[in-house]
Amino acid sequence: MAADANRILVAYFSHSGTTRRAAERIGTFLKADLLEIATVDRYPQEYSAVVEQAKKEQRSNFRPRLATRIGAIEKYGTLILGFPSWWGTAPMAVFTFLEARDLAGKKILPFCANEGSGLGSSIGDIKRACPRATVLPGLSIRGSGIASSWGAVEAWLRANLKL
Ligand SMILES: Cc1cc2nc3c(=O)[nH]c(=O)nc-3n(C[C@H](O)[C@H](O)[C@H](O)COP(=O)(O)O)c2cc1C
């Protein structure tokens, strides 16, 4: 199926809800569809356990299996891609997602929830994972959430989607 350049999907991975809330608000604002990037094996809720697991997965360049069925992404021309910073880049499940399909010709607009390290190496890592996509400027969402940063999010969407 040919992708429609104007069709937007908000795809996100979230562990504790910050990215999910941002993705939902963006989805409502754009009237876009949402897709949660979920893994078959769920991450522990306990903070130190998930931090340890994430570190190990990053060190071994692991690709967790996804529970999400992603065939539908083919019809979208633009993917807004939300994730938390995990050790300075996206969680490995995001790379499983990006590598699962040829994203040639699609636009990707990444945003990253974090507690201070900003986008880290996520944008370069995303570009390497899908070299045939056009990765637009990323947005860092710092702290506890979308409420205080909505103005910046909306400006970023308007600038990059030419709304
Ligand atoms: C495994 C793990 C690693 C993290 N690594 C970083 C980091 O490197 N830099 C940072 O600023 N925040 C880091 N954080 C904090 C999260 O990025 C931040 O709390 C984010 O808002 C969580 O998004 P979520 O609620 O959608 O999961 C980390 C959190 C976890 C659980």
The ligand as a Tripos MOL2 file, in Angstrom:
@<TRIPOS>MOLECULE
LIG
   31    33     1     0     0
SMALL
NO_CHARGES

@<TRIPOS>ATOM
      1 C1         15.9200    2.6960   32.3270 C.3       1 LIG1
      2 C2         15.8740    4.1930   32.4460 C.ar      1 LIG1
      3 C3         16.9410    4.9520   31.9940 C.ar      1 LIG1
      4 C4         16.8740    6.3490   32.0180 C.ar      1 LIG1
      5 N1         17.9360    7.0670   31.5240 N.ar      1 LIG1
      6 C5         17.8430    8.4240   31.4810 C.ar      1 LIG1
      7 C6         18.8940    9.2080   30.9200 C.ar      1 LIG1
      8 O1         19.9050    8.6890   30.4310 O.2       1 LIG1
      9 N2         18.7540   10.5560   30.9050 N.ar      1 LIG1
     10 C7         17.6400   11.1830   31.4220 C.ar      1 LIG1
     11 O2         17.5790   12.4070   31.3710 O.2       1 LIG1
     12 N3         16.6120   10.4640   31.9510 N.ar      1 LIG1
     13 C8         16.6940    9.1150   31.9940 C.ar      1 LIG1
     14 N4         15.6440    8.3820   32.5330 N.ar      1 LIG1
     15 C9         14.4200    9.0900   32.9640 C.3       1 LIG1
     16 C10        13.3250    9.0070   31.8890 C.3       1 LIG1
     17 O3         13.8300    9.3230   30.6000 O.3       1 LIG1
     18 C11        12.1950    9.9890   32.1970 C.3       1 LIG1
     19 O4         11.7080    9.7590   33.4920 O.3       1 LIG1
     20 C12        11.0530    9.9060   31.1950 C.3       1 LIG1
     21 O5         10.1970   11.0180   31.3630 O.3       1 LIG1
     22 C13        10.2390    8.6390   31.3590 C.3       1 LIG1
     23 O6          9.2970    8.5460   30.3080 O.3       1 LIG1
     24 P1          8.0880    7.4830   30.3790 P.3       1 LIG1
     25 O7          7.2280    7.8850   31.5840 O.co2     1 LIG1
     26 O8          7.3280    7.6880   29.1110 O.co2     1 LIG1
     27 O9          8.6340    6.1220   30.5230 O.co2     1 LIG1
     28 C14        15.7210    7.0000   32.5440 C.ar      1 LIG1
     29 C15        14.6580    6.2130   33.0380 C.ar      1 LIG1
     30 C16        14.7280    4.8310   32.9970 C.ar      1 LIG1
     31 C17        13.5740    4.0180   33.4970 C.3       1 LIG1
@<TRIPOS>BOND
     1     1     2 1
     2     2     3 ar
     3     2    30 ar
     4     3     4 ar
     5     4     5 ar
     6     4    28 ar
     7     5     6 ar
     8     6     7 ar
     9     6    13 1
    10     7     8 2
    11     7     9 ar
    12     9    10 ar
    13    10    11 2
    14    10    12 ar
    15    12    13 ar
    16    13    14 ar
    17    14    15 1
    18    14    28 ar
    19    15    16 1
    20    16    17 1
    21    16    18 1
    22    18    19 1
    23    18    20 1
    24    20    21 1
    25    20    22 1
    26    22    23 1
    27    23    24 1
    28    24    25 2
    29    24    26 1
    30    24    27 1
    31    28    29 ar
    32    29    30 ar
    33    30    31 1
@<TRIPOS>SUBSTRUCTURE
     1 LIG1         1 GROUP 0 **** ****
